[in-house]
């Protein structure tokens, strides 16, 4: 089967005093999500999964409408900051020299999930999705930490803290998963749909 691990689009900045921030998409993020849907609409996608966090659900929605599939929510692919009371895009943290950037990249915030627990639930959930969909092409709209962890495992890397690469907004990382248990990376950080759009792509690039 082919697994498409898709990072969510750009959300707004949100800081709250109670509960989780869980921000929706920004206007640019909505445009990114629609371009992603246009890009993938010609592919036969058999199922769409999404993290329950709002930024992932809203990214998956245009694709689900285009290909007439229901979104299956999976708590196992939520990000390690799912309970945090603040969400500040890392681009804003970097631009302002905010010391919270290092904390986020290392995954060491007080409100972040335990790293071992995070690894265990991500690996279990993704492997369960794979087991349900032999021979299918499945999209999983999730988060940068989730993608780093699983792709790093496929590559045999010990990914902890900041990970080994920065997944751009709505980027696609494709994994081929065989029934025999072999996993291989097909593409990493695929962003053709954002080229020449002028939209933000991530920490280092614009479209």
N, C-alpha and C positions, 0 to 999 in steps of 0.2 A: 504494500500500500504506500501511498505518498501522503506525507504529513506536511501541511503548510502551517508553520508557526508564524503568526502575524502579530507584530507589535501594534498596540492601539495608536490612534491618531493623537494630535496635540490637544491636551485638555487646558482648561483655564487654571489659573492660580486660585487656590482656595485654602483659607486658614479659618478654623472654627474653634470655639471654646469647649464644645462638648461633642462627643462622638467622632466618627471618622469623616475626613474631609470629602472623600469620594467625589471628585469634580467631574462635571460633564465636559464635552468637547468644546473647544473654542471655535470661532468662525472658521479659522484656517483648518482646524481639525475636521470640521464637517466637510470641507472641500476635499481634504485628503481622503476621507472615508469614501466619498463619492467617486473619486478617481480610482481608488482601490477596487471598488465594485465594478467600474467600467473595465478595468484591466483584467479582472478575473472572470467576468461574465461569460467569456467564450470557453472557459474550461469546464469540464464536467466535474463538479464538486458534489460529492455525495452527502456530506453532512457539514454543519457549521457548529462548532463549540465556541463558547466565550467564557471568560472570567466573569463573575457576577459584578465586578466593579463597573461603574457607569461608563467610564471611558472606553472599556472594552466592548460593552454591549452596544453603545452608540456607534462604534466603529464597525461592528458586525452587521448592524441593521440594514444599511443600503445594499450590501451584498446579499443578505437574506431575502430582501424584497426582489432584487434583480433575478435571482435564480430560484425563487419560490421555495425556500427551505426555512424551517423553523430553527431558531437559535436554541441550542442546548446549553444551559448554564452548568459550569463545572467549577465548584469551589476550590478544587485542587490546583487550578492554574491561576489563582489570584496572586497578586504581587506580595512581596514580603512587607510592604508598607501599607497593607490593606486597612489596618486599624489606626493609622496615623491621623492626627488631627490637623495636619497641614499637608498640602501638595503644592510644591513650587517646582515648575519645570526646571530641569537641571541647567538649561540654557540661561535662565534668569539667575540662578545661583552662581554660575560661572561668570556672567557679565558683571555682577556686583561684587565678586570676590567673597561671597558669603561662605563662612567656614562650614556651614551645614552641607556644602557640596561633598566634602571629603567623608563626612559622616554617612551621607546617603550612598555614595559609591562603595563604601566599605560595608554597607548594610548593618551599621552598628548603632542605630538610633534606639532610644529606650522604648519606642512604640513599635519597633519592627519585630517581625516574627523571628523566633529562634532559627538560626541558620540550618541546624540539623533537621529540625521539624519541617522547615521549608523545603529542603532537598527531598526529604522522604515523601511528602505529599505531592510535589511536582512530578517526581519520577513515577510514583504509583499511578497518578491520574493519567499521565500521558501514555504510559504503557497499557493502561486499561482501555483508553481510547483506541490505541492501535489494535488491541486484541479483538475489539468489537467490529473492526472495519477492514478485514482482510480483502485486498484487491481494490479498495476504494481510494478516492482522493478526499482528504478531510482537512478543512480549515479550522485552526484553533486560534482565536483572537485573544491575545494575552498580554504579556509585559516583558520588558527588557531583562529583568532578573530571571524570569522563567525561561526565556529563550537562551540566555547565556548558560544557564545551568544544564538544560537538556542538550543543547548543541555541544557544549563542552564535554559532556559525558560521552557523546557519540565520537568525538574526536580524541577521547582518552586524556582529556585535560582535567586537572584537579581545580575546578572553578570554585573559588571562595572569595567573598568580598566583592571587588569591583567587576569581576568577570574578565573575559578576554577580548571582547569587542563591544562597540556601542551600536545597538540596533536602532536604525532610524525609524521615524514615525511611519507607520503602515508598511514597514519593510516586511518582506517575506523570506523566511528561512525554510527551505524545503529539505525534508528528510525522507529517504527511501527506507522502509522498514519491511523486512522479509519475515515470513512465518517461521523461519529457522532461527530468528533472533538477531540477525545481522542488521545493523543500522548504519547508514552512510549519509553524509551531507551531499545534497545535490546543488543547492545554491545557498549563499549566505548574504543576508542584508540586501535582498533584491528590491530595487526602488525605481524601476524603469517608468512607472506610472507618475512619478513626481518630477521627472526631468523636464526642464524648461517651463515649469509652472510658476516659479518664483516663490513657491511655498516653502516654509521651513521644513527641513528634513530631519534635523537632529542637532547634536552638539557642534558639529563641524561644517555642515553644509546647508545650502538652500537649493531648491529645485531649479 
